[in-house]
Amino acid sequence: MVANILDSKLRGSFFHYGRVLANYPAPFIVLPLVLSAVLGYFGGSRLILGDDLEYLFTPEDGQAKKDGTAMRDAGFQPTDLTASWSAGRVIVTIKDDSGNTSILRSDSVDEILRLNDAIRNATNADGETFTDLCFRTELGCLESNILGLMSNFRLLNSSQDMNITYPYYNPFGGELWSGLYLGDELGVVETARDSRTVLAARAVQLIYHVNETGQRRISMMTAFHRAIADFRSDKVFAFFTSGDSLNDEILTLPERVMPYLAISGGLLIVFAVGSCTMTDCVLTKPWVALVGVMSAGLAVASSVGLVLLCGETFPTHVAMVPFLLLGIGVDDMFIMIAAWRKTDPRLAVPERTGHALADAATAITITSITDCVAFAVGTITVFPAVRIFCIYAAVGVAFDYIYQITFFAAILSLAGRREKAGRHWLTCHRVPTNEEAGQMSSIHRLCCSGGTPTQDGVSDQHQDDENRRLPFVNKLLCNYLAPFVVNPLGKLLILLIFIGYLGIGIWGCFHIRVGLEFENLVADDSFVKDFYRAEQQYFKEYGPKVDIVDTGPCEYWKKEVQEAVRNKMSSFDHSPFFKNSSTTAQVWLEDYLLFLNNTRNSNAATDKTLFLFLLNTQFLPTVGRHHKMSIIFNSNFTAMEASRFVVIARNVKTKEQEKDMMLEARRISEHGPLKMFAYCIDFVFSDQIYEILPSTLQTILIASAAMFVVSLIFIPHCISTVLVTFALVSIDAGLVGYMALWGVQLDIIATISLIVCIGFSVDFSAHITYAYVSSEAETTGEKMREALQTVGMPIIQSSMSTVLGLLVLAFFPAYLFRSFFKTMFLVMVFGSAHGLLVLPVFLTAPCPKRCVSTRRRKGAIANRKAKETGKENRTGENASLQEHSLHKGDNSFLMKRTNYSSSEMSREENIERCLQDAEDTLLTVILEGKAAGLDNPLLQVTPLSLNQETRTTTL
């Protein structure tokens, strides 16, 4: 009931609005142009390209961010600074054709030291070198352990290969110091079977820490990159990155994608003009199609400008929004043009514009609302990257809707005036109709004739002419597809294919890879991508160092606390994600207790005063100096305010394993009487992997529920609403499954695509279901034929235009954009297939006769009521036309009544069907008779075409 009333009000409102727009088109053309220019100019002046990866691609309230803040508040810095933004990282690998089998051979070491000299001597824009800006310790600039070993070894043994152990190397021996950690500095290491002596290694990682921020650090990193890019060697390869390199490389993508956007616009213009071009030189609309693409471009400029004026940044992935909006805008244009072609060309232009808007604008309103709601739901996600994209997209869809019903509709009405006057599409000169040009040459008729005849003698041929003018694709849909989906064998075939599609899709859902790889954020030819590939290949056996932090109270002189620490370390030892703590972990308490035993001070282990005194005066200044950064004392050293231990991950080679390792570290840290927390810089991005699946599912469920409500409000049939929701779930399931099989991961871009999928799924499904339930045809086959004739072509055009708009991204050299094309391509294919094949099968499924009768009657009456407002506004010059159509309609009622009298129907069924059709006919007579200006349409029209028996039955 609500849907019928709302539909009727929308149609009536848009009919009156369309008449006003057609009579006064100038303001509706000028104002959008001015608004777009103002927003585009002032918004563009505030354009800020921003790609803070930690902010955009990680959860806003992620646990790792909270733990990192707590750790820094306690006075600690992360132990593992490998991934720090202030560090420059270099991976050196041996060349396969160099003849070397190990990076530790003398000639390879010489090349690494030469590269180190080049990096250290590189100068930034201010003439400063690494020595001027390095992070300093008591021994000088902080440098990689392996680099210090190489320098010292070369000084002592100028021509020998290095002989070290792995993962720790202790040149001095002793139990209290495990030695220099080399686990993350040597890659693909081969050791002797009976010892840890290194036989060969394939790669070395060097870390350069810069103790500066801002432009000086950026300038220094740029100098590093330049030095490495200029380095030449026939022995080794060198790969470089830094915290800024990733951001800088991402920021190059918007500039590189602009030529692709221009190509996309060109493809859409060609497709739109081709789709709207006819052999009739009056009815063809190439200029209208061009303006339709222009209208979408205005929406892009206005939306981006407005969001920028509101203070939002423009991240790289938002560069995909214009491609999406161009496709949506062209989709709406096709619906508007299809609605215009359905109207009677003999009507005055204002009335014809009103009818076109009553049909098209209502459909566009529904689809725009569904798209905006889907994007609005996307703004509640915990990932800022998704939220910002959805903000730009939602505002863009809103502007596209506004410009379609103002700017484009006004241009369409002007084209209607040209069409009404029989003017040529190019020259605007009057040309003869096809009938008037019958004696002219075929070329002259093709190029210089056309239009719709308006003489009374030929007006009855309008419907036949329209049928002949149907596009080829429309003829295929009406004459072949509609009978196929109604045929039982056709239904069976489609259902079998659908079951296979859904089965494969669900199977693919269980094989989806979760997480965003850093190398997928940059271009394929970026040096950053080469670095991460080398890291993946050579440095995954030993993972990052994980800090296990205790922020107090720290009472390690108590036996129960010492036992709790041992139990925690034992849990890490038995975990598949961590190395054995006896050989790799940095646990100051174990080393200190061993120190007390060796110095015969074991009684101090349980005495607070002695424990703290010996810790500060004997252990930390000597053999335990490498643990100084693991303990925070109060000002007078009488208590420990915070403490930490360090464990090392192992064999963490995938994003899923990183997430599992993080969860395992948190579980062990929080378990038991000693409550601690685990932190590593990499955990900030591992939180993304942990949160993305539940966040995506939550967004999809909320958006699906919102789509169900919107469909229930706007589509006047409950079963159709259920089918729309079913199609949405089916398309989303297929999208996730098939994108996994196509090599697309469930990351931020896939989440955005799933949100877009929800809006498009409802668009396609709503179009076909709305057209079907609104049809006045009697049989399911006729209703489906009429529905496919109405929306089949726009669905195909919409899918093709969106795919064409995004097609250029398939060739863009960055995974970020290619994955978006892949997911959107699947959305278009699955959405259009559901709209043209799957839903028609369910809509035309057999149901009880009473259900069919009631549905048919309610659909017809609702549709006629919806059109009442528009028909009351028709001009008096069409009264004779309306009366003629009434007589024709009454004759069709007689034919139907005769068919219902067949022997196959019982008397009761015959009477019921007759009465129902009588009610429909009476309503038609009254509404259309009044529109034709008849005072008493029932008495004046009915006798002309109904015999006495039929009149008696009807009354």
N, C-alpha and C positions, 0 to 999 in steps of 0.2 A: 504493500500500500504506500509506504513511504517512498519507495523507489519510483512508483508510478507518478505520484504527486511531484516529486523532485524532477523527474524526467520531463513532465508536462511544463512545469515552471521554467526549466532551463530552455526548452525548445521555444516557448512563447517569448521569453526574454531575449533570446538570441535572434528570433525573427524580427522583433521590433528594432533591436539594435542594428541588425543588418540593413534594414530599410534606411535608418538614419545615416549609417556609414556610407551607403551607396549614394545618398543624396548630397552628402557633404564629405567627400573623401579627403580633401586637402589637409585638414588638421591631423587626421589619422596617419598621413604619410609624413608630414613635416615633423611632428613632435617626436616620433621614434628616432628619426635621423638626428635631430638636435640632442636628444637625451643620450644617444649612443656616442656622439661626438664629445659631449661634455664629460661623461663618465670615462670614456676611453682615454681622453687627454689627461684629465686630472688624476685618474687612477693610475695610468701608465707612468706619470711623473713620480709616483710613490712606490714604484716597483722595487721590491727587495727580494733578490734570489737568496733563499736560505735553506741549507740542508744540514742542520744539526742532527746527525744520525742518532745520537743517544736520546734526543728529545722526540724525534719523529717516529722512529721504528721500535721503540721500547715502551712498555706499559708505563703510564704516568705514575701510578702508585705501586710500581713493582717492588718486590721484597728486596732485590739486590740494591736498589737505590736507597732504601731505608737502612739496610745494613751498612752500605758504604758511608752514609752520613754518620751513623753511630760509631763506626770505626774511626773516622777522622775526628769526630768530637772527642773520642778517647785519647787521641794524640798519635795514632798510627797512620802510616801511609802503606798502600798495598805492597806486599813483598815482591810480587811479580809485576814489574813495570814494563814487561815486554810489549804489552798492548797499550801502553800509556800514550796519550796524545803528544807528550813532550819528547817522545823518543823517535829517532830515525832508525829504521831497521834495514839491514842489508843481508841478503842470503847469497852466498857464493857457492857455486857447484862446479864440479869438474866437467870438462867437455868430453863427450864419449869418444871423440876421434883424437884426443890429445895423447893417448897412450898411458895416462895415469890411471891407477886403480884406487887411489886414496887422496883425499884432500889434504892429508897430513904429510905427504911427501915433500921433500925439500923444495922442488921447483914450484909446487902449488903454494907452499907457505910463502915463498918469495913474492908470488903474484898477489897474495892476500895482503902482505905487508906493504906492497907498492900501492894497492888500492887504498889501504888505510892512510898512507901518507897523502894521497890525493884528496881524500875526504877531510883530513885534518887541516890541510893547507887551503881548502876552499874558502873563499871570502864572500860575505854577504854584501848587500848594497852599501853598508856603512864601513866596509873594509875590515870587519871583524872575522875571526876564524873560530873554529870549534873550541880551541883552547881558551878563548876569551869568554865564551858563553856556556861552557860545559858545567855539568853538575859535579861539584867537587866534594871529595872526602879528605881524610887525613893524609892519604897517599897521593893525592892529585885528582885528575879528572877520572870520574867513574867510567870504567870501560869493561868490556866483556872479558870473562875469565880466560877464554880460549885465546883472545887477542893478546892478553898479557903473557900467557904461556908461550905463544909463538914468538913474541918479541924477545923474551928472556932466553928461549931455546936457541934462537938464531944468534944471539950474542955469545952463547957458550959453545954451540956446535954449528958452525957455519955451513957444513955440508952433509949433515946427517938428517934422517927422517925423525919425526917426533915419536916418542915412546911414552904413552900415557895410559891411564885406566879410565873406565867409564861405568857409571855416570858421575862418580866423584874421583877426583885426582888429588891425592895428598902428597906433595913432594917432601914433607917433613916427617910423616909418620905420626903415630900417637893415637890413642883411643878417644880423646876428648874432642878432637876436631875431625870431622869426616872428610874434609878437604874442599876443593873448589868444585862447585856443581856445574857439570857440563851437559846435563840431560837435554836442555833446550838450546844448546849451542852447537852440538854435533848431530848430523842427520844421517840415517841409514848406516848405523854403526855395526861392524862385524868384530866380535870379541873372541878371544881364545876360549876353548871349552872349559878349561880348568882354572880360569882366572878372569878378571875383568880387564885384562890388557887389550887395548884397541889394536886390531890388525888392519882395519881399513875403515874409512868413513867417506861418504859421498858429498857431504855438504857442511857448511859452517854458517852460523847466524851471528852477526855482529850487531850490537846495540849501541847507539850514540845518544846519550841523554843531554838535552839542552835545558839549562836552568833559567829559562826566560819565557815570557809570555808575549802575546800580541804580535806586532809586526816584526819585531826583531827575531823571534823564533821562526815565524813563517819565512822570513828572508833567509835564515840560516838553513832551513830545510830545503829551500829552493836551491841554495848553493850546493848542498849535498847531492840533490838529484842531478844537477848539472855536471858535477864531478863524476858521478857514476855513469851518466849517459855518455860522457866523453872518454870513459875508460875503455881501453882496447887490450885484449889478451887472447892468445891462442891456446891458453891452458884452462881458463875458467870463465864461467858466466857470472854476472852480478845482477841481482834484482833488488830494487829499493822501494820502500814505502815509508810513510809517516802518518800520524793522525790527521794531518792536514791534507795529505795527498788524496785520500779517499773523498773528502769533501770537495776538494778542488776539481777532481776528475768528474764527480757527479754534476757539478755546476756547469761543466762544458756541454752537457746534454741538451738543455733547452735551446741553446744557440744552434746546435747541430740538427735539431729536429724541425726548425723553422722551414727549411726547404721542403721537407716531407709534408708539412702542413699545407704549403702552397700546392704541391702536387695533389694532395688529397682533395683540396677545394676544386682543383681543375677536373679531377675525375668525377666528383659529385655534380659539377656543372654539366659535364658531357652526359652523364647518366640521366640527370633530371631533364635536360633539354630533349634528349632522345626519347625519354618516356612520355613526355608531354607533346611530342611532335606528331601531327597527323597529316594525311595527304590532303585534307581539306584546309585550304589556305586561309580560311576565316576562323574555323574552330580550333586550329592548332594554337598552342600556347608556349612557344619557346621562351619568349620574354618573361612570361609569368614564372616559368621554371627557374630562370636566371635570378629573378627577384626573390624566389623562395630560398635559394641558397644564400643570397645576400641577406635576407631576413635572419637566417641562422647565424651568419657572420656578425650581424649587429647584436644579436643576443650574446655571442661570445664576448664582444668588446664591452658591452654594458655590464655583464655579470662580473667579468674579471676586474673591470674598473671599479665597480661598487665594492667588491670584497677588499680590494687593495685600499680603497679610501677608508674602509673600516679598520685598517691597521693590520690586516693579515699579511703574512709573507707569501711568497710564491715558490714552494718547493719544486724540485725537478719533476716529480711524478705527476704534479698538477698539469704539466704540459700535455697530458693525455686528454684533459677535459675538452679542449676545443675540438678534437677529433670526434669525441662522443656527441657533443652538442650539434655539430654539423650534421651528423647522422640523424639525430632526433628531429632537428628542424626540417630536414628534407622529408622525413617520415610524415610529419604533420602537414607539410605542403601537399603531398600526394593525397592525403585524406580530404583536404579542402578541395582540391581539383576534382577528385572523384565525386564528391558531394555536388559540386557545381554541375558536372555533366549529367547527374541524375535529375536535375531540375528541368522543368518544362521551358524550352527556349522561347516559347511564345509569350511568356510572362514579361512584364516590365522588369527592367534591371533591378530596381529596389526590391520588388517582391522576390525576384529570383535570388538575389543576394541574401535576403532574409531566410528563404527556405534552405539555401546552401549552408548558411551559418547555423540554422536550427538543427540540421543533421550533423555537420562536421564539427562545429564548435562543441557540441555536447560530447561527442566521442573524444575530441582532443582534451576537453576538460577532465574527463574520467582518466585518460592516460597520463595527463600532466599531474593530476593529483596523486595517482599511484606512484609515479616516478619521484615526485617531491617527498611523499611520505616515506618511500624506501630510503632516499638519501637522508631525510631527517632522522630516521632511525639509526642510520649509519653514524650520525654525529655523536651518539651516546657511547661509542666504543672507547676502550681505554687507550687506543693507539692514536696519537695526534695525526699521524700521516693519513689514516683513514678518515678521521674527522674533518681535516682541512680539505681533502679531496671532495668529500660529500657536501661541504659548505659551498664550494665553487660550483659543483654540479647542480645542487638544488636551486641555487640562485640563477644559474644558467637556464635550467628548465623553466623556471618561472618567467624569465625574460623572453624566452622563446615562445611560450604560450601567449604572453601579452602581445608580442610583435606579430604573431600569426593572426590573431583576431583583430588587429588594428592595421598595421602596415601592410601585411600581405593581403588581408581581406580587402583593403581599399584598392590595392593594385588589381586584384582580381575583379572587382566591380568595374574598374575602368576598362579592363580587357573585355568585360561583359558588354559595356557600351559599344566598344568597337565591333564586337560580335553581333550585337543587335542591329547595328547599322550596316552589317554586311561588308565591312572594310577588310582589306588585305592585312595580314599580320606584320608585313614588313613596310609597305608603302602607305598604309592607312587610307588608300583610295578605295572607293566602292567597287565591288566586283560583282558580276552576275552569279546567280545561284547555279547549281549543277544542272537543274532543269532548264534554266534560261540559256545555258551554254551548251545545250545538247547538240547543236549543229557545228560547234567549233572543234578544232583539232584536239586530240587527246592531251597533247603537251600543254595547250592553252587551258584546257579544263583542269589539268593537274596544278598548274602554276597560278592561274588567274580566275578561279571560280570556287564557289563553296558557300557555306552558310546554311541556315535552316529556312526553308520556305515558310511564309506566314499566310499565304492565301488560304481561304476557306476550302477551296477545292482540294488542296493537298495536305491540309492539316491533319486529316485522319491517318495519314501515312507516317506520322511522327514516330509512333512506337516501332513500326517495322523498320524505319530508317535507323532508329537507335540500335535495334538488334543487329542490323547489318554493320553498324559502325563499332560494335564491340571490339576491343583489342583482341588480338589472337590468343593471348594468355587467358583472357576472360572466357573466351569461347571454349578453351580446353578445360577450364575449371567447371564451367556450367554443363557442358555437353559430355564430359568424360569423368571428371573427378566426382562430381555430385552423384551420378548414378552408381559409381564404384563404391563410395563409402556407405551407400544405402543398401547395396546388394549384400546378402548374407555371406557369400564367398569373399567379397572384398573386405567385409568387416573381419572375418576370420583371419585373412592374410595380414591385415593391419595389426590386429591384436597379437598375432604370433611375433611379428617384427617388434612390436612394442615390448612384449615380454622379454624378448632377447636383448633389446636395448637396455631395459631396466636391470636385467640380471647382470649384464656386463658392467653397467654403471655402478651397481652396488658392490660388485666384486672389486672394481677399481678403487672404490672408497677405502677399502681396507689396505690398499697399497700406496696411499698418498704419502708423500714426504713432506714433513713440516719444517718450516724455518726459512729464513732469508739468508742466503750466502752473501758475504761482503763482495765477492767478485762479481756477483750478479747485478750489483748496483752501478757498475761502471761500463764503459764501452768495451767492446771485444778487443780493440787494439790498444787498450790502456796498459801502461806499465804496472799499475796497481794489480790488474788481473793476473799478469805474469807472476807477480810476487806471491799472491795467495795460492796460485796453482803450485808454485815451488814449495810453499809452506805445507800444503796438503800432501805433497808427494814425499817430503823429506823429514818433517818434524811433527809427527803425530804419535810416536811411540811414548814419549814423555810429554804429558800435558802440562797445563799451567800449574803454578804453585797456588794453593788455596790456604788462606789464613783462617785459622780456627780461633776466634776471639772471645775472651772472657773480660767483661767490663766490670767485674767485681760483684760482691766482695771476694778478693783474691787471698785465700788462706791456704797456701800450698804447703805449709808446715804441718798441716793436719793429715794424719794417715788416711782418713776416708777420702780426702780430696786427692791425695796422691794415687790412691787406688782407682778413683774415678777417672783420672787422667790416663792411667794404664789401660783401663777398660775401653776408653774411647779410642786410644791408639790401636788396641787390639781389634776393635771393630773396623777401623780403617784398613788394617792389615788384611782382614778377611774379605774386604769388599773387592769386587772385580774391577772397580773403577780407580783404585789407588795402589801405588807402589808400596812395598813393604817398608814400614816406618823405620825399621832397624837399619836400613841402608840408605834411605832417601829423605826421610822426614827430618825436620829441624825442630826438635822438642827440647827446649832449654832445661826443663825440669829433670828429664832423664839424664842429660849431661851433667847437671849440677849435682844430682844425687850420686852419680858415679864419681864425680870430683871429690865429694865429701868422704866417700868410702876410701878412695885412693890416698887421701890426705889424713886419714884416721880421725875424721871429724863427723862420723856417722851420727853421733848424738845430736848434732845441730840440725838434722833433718826434721826433727819434731819440736824444736825449740824456736819460737818465733824470733826472739832477739838474735840468737846466734845464726839462725837461718838467713835473716835479712843482712846481718853484719858481714858474714862471710861472702854472701852473694855480691854485695857492693864493693867490698875491699879486696877480695882475692879472686873470685871466679870471673866476674865480668871484665875487670881490667886486664886479665891474662888470657888463659886458654878459652874463656867464654866470651871474648870480645865480639865475636860474630853474632852473639845473642843480644847485644845491647839494644837493638831496635825492637826487641820483642817484649820488653817490660817497661811499664810506666810507673814511676814512683811518685809519692807525694813530695812536697818541697823539702822535708827534712829526712827523707829516705827511711821513714819508720813504718811505711805501709806501701803495699802495691795497689795502685788504682786500676790497672788494666794489664792484661797479659795475652799473649797469643802463641800458638804453635803453628807450624807449617807442614802441610802434607802435599804430596805431588800426585797428580792424576796420571793415568796411563791409558794408552790405546783409545783415546777419545778422537775418533776419526770422522764422525758425522754429527750433524746438529742434534739429532735425537739422542745420541750418546752424550753430548754435552749437557743436554737437559737432564738426562737420567743421572749423570755424575753430580750435577748441582743438587738435585733432590736428595741423593744419597748422602752428600756432605751435610746438608741441612738436617736430615733425619738423625744422623749419628751425633752431630753437634748438640742438638736439642734434647737428645735422649739421656736419661740417667739423672742422678742428683746434681751433677755439675752442668748447669745450663750455659751453653755457649752458642755462637752463631758463626756460620761459614760465609766467607766473602772472597771473591776474585773479580777482577775487572771484567772478565768474560761473562760473569753471571748476569751482568746488566742486559746483555743481548740474549743470554740463554733464557731469561725471563720471558722474552718475546716468544720463544718456541713453546714455553710452558703455557702462556696465556692465549696464544692465537687461536687454538682450536676451541676452547670454551667460549672465548669472546665472539668468534665467528658464529658458532652455534646459537649463542644467545641473540646475536643480531638477526640471524636468519629467522629464528622463532618469533621474535617480536615483530619483525617486518612482515612475516607471513600472517600473523594475527591481525596486524593493521590492514593488510591487503584484503583479508577476509571481510573485515568490517566495511572497508570502502566498497568492495564488490557488492556486499549485501545492501548497501545504501543506494548504489547507482544502477545495479542490474535488477530488473523487476522479475526475478525468478530465483527462488531459494536453491533449487537443484543446480541451476547454472552457477551460483556462487560456490557451491561445493565443488563443482567440476573445475572452476577456475583455481580454487585452492589446491585441488588435487594436481592439476597441471603444473602449478608453481613448485610443489614438492618434487614432482617427477623430474622437472627440468633441472632443479638444483641438484638433485641426487645424480642425475646423468652428467651434469657439468663437473662436479667434484670427481666422479669416477673416471670420466674420459680425459679430463685434464691431467690426472695422475698418469694415465697410460700414454699421454702425449708428452710427458716429461716436464710438466708444470708443477711446481711445488705449491703447497698451501702456505703462502706468505702474505705480506701486506697487499700486494697487487691482486692476488687471487681473492682475498677478502673483499676488496673493492669491486672486483668483477662479480662476485656472488651477490653483492648488494644491487649492482646494476641489473643483474639477471632477474632479481625479484621484480623490479619495475617493468622490464621488458616482457617477462613471462605473463604478467597480468595484462599488459597491453594487448598482446596477441590473443590471449584467451578471452579477454573481455570483448574484443572486437567481434569475434565469431559467435560467441554466446549471445551477445546483445543483439546482433543482427538476426540470429536464428529465432530467439524468443519474441522479437518484435515483428517478425514476418506475419503477414495476413494470409499466407497461403494455407491450403487445407491439408495437404499430405506432407509427410516428413520429407519426401523427395523434393517437392516443390519448395518447401521452406528452406531446405539446405541449398538448393540451386540458387534461390534468391539471396541467401546469406553469402554464398561464395561469390556471386556476381557483385555484391555490394562491397565486401571487405577482402575477398581473396586476392585481388590484384594489389590493393594497398599493403597487405601483409607481405606479399612477395617483394614489392617495391621497397618497403621499409627494411626488410632483411638485407636486400641487395645494396641499398644505399648505405646502410650502416657498415656492412662488410667492405664496401668500396671506400668509405670514409676512413676506415682503419687499415685497409689493405697495405698501404705504404709502410705501416709499422712492422709488417712481417719481414721487411728487408732492412729495417733499422739495425745498426750494429750494436745493440744492447739488449740483454735478456729482459730488462725491466719492461721495455716497450713491446718486444716480441711476445712475451707471455701475456700481456694485455690483449694483443690481437688474437692470440690463440683462444683465450677464454671467451672473448666477445664473439669470435667466429662460432664457437660451440653454442653460445647463447642464441645466436641468430638461427642457426640450423635447427637446434632442438625446439626453440620457440615457434618458429614457423611450421615445423613438422607437427607439433602439437595442435597448432591453430588450424591447419589445413587437413590433417589426417586423424589424429587421435581423438580430439574433442568432437569432430563431426560423427565419429563412430558412436561415442557415448550419447551425444545429443539425439541421434536418430535411433537409439536403441528402443525396441518395442516395450510398451508399458500398457496397463489395462485401458480399455476403451474409454472408461469414464475419465481417467487421468488425461488421455489424449484430448477428449472433447473439452474438458474444463480448461486445459492449458491453451488449446487453440482459441477458445472463445475469449478467455481473459486477455490473451496476447493481442487479439484483434481489436477488442474494445479499448484496451490501454493505448494501443498505437493510434487509434482514431481520436481518442480524447487528447492525446499529446499533440495531434495535428490541428485541433480545433481552432486554436488561436491564430495560427497561420492562415487557415482557410477563410476565417472571418475577415481577413484583411485583403483578400483578393479584390481587384478592381471590377467595377461593373461591366467592363467591356468583355470579361470572360464568362458572363452569366450563361450565354448560350452554350459555350463549351462545357460548363459544369452540368447543365441540364442534359446535354447529350450523353455525358459520361454516366449520369444517373440512370438514364434509360438503358444504357449498355450494361450497367451493373445489375439492374433488375432482371434483365434477360439472363445474365449469368446465374442469378439466384434460381430462376425457373429451371435452368439446365441442371443445377445441383439438386434441386428438389426432385426432378425426374429420376436422377441417378439414385437418390436415396430410396426410391420406391421399388427397387429391385427385389426379387424374391429371396435374395440372400439375407435380408434384414427382417427381423420380426416387426410386427405392427408397433409394439411399444418403442423399439429402437428407432423406427422410422419417424414416429411422432416426436420423440425427443430431439432427434437431429433436425427435424423440420422447425420445431419451435426455437431451437437455439439459433439456427440460421435466420429465422424471421426476426429475432431480436437484433442480431447483427445488422441485418438489412435495414430495419427501421432506424437504427442509430445512424447508419450511413445516409439514409434518405434525409433525416432531420438535419444533420450537420452540414452535409453538402448542399442540401436544398436551401438552407438559410444563407450559406455562403454565396449561392447563386442569386439571392435576392427574392426568393419565393416566400410569400406570406405564410402559406400553409402547405409545406412540401409534401406532407403525407397524403393529402387529398388531391393535390394538383399533379403529383408525379406518379404516384402508385398506379392509378387507373390506366396510365398510358402503356404500361408494360406487364401488368398482372391481371390475369383473368379473375372472374368472380370467385372461383373456388380457392385460388391462391390468396385473394384478398381476405376472404373469410377466415382461412387458416391463419394468415398473418395477424389479422385483428384479434 
